[in-house]
């Protein structure tokens, strides 16, 4: 019978990662304290350090990039629909 994996909340992961970043306790000590494998703690620490750049990034720039992606997607859909409409008009005999 397969065992179910433990699922940790984001708050728990952040708490453990912050303690690992502080360096007051070793990874082994944190592992025994929280019941998490030391490799997992190291991965959470790495993810936290990589994600810090995004915390202090300019939100307006990210929003404008997202808007551009949405706009491009909409223009692609418009083009595709125009081609389909022209094809349907041609097939139905509406265009002479």
Buried (B, 14 or more C-beta within 10 A) or exposed (E): EEEEEEEBEEEEBBBBBEBBEEEEEEBEEBBEEBEBEBEBBBEBBEEBEEEEEEEEEEEEEEEEEEEEEEEEEEEEEEEEEEEEEEEEEEEEEEEE
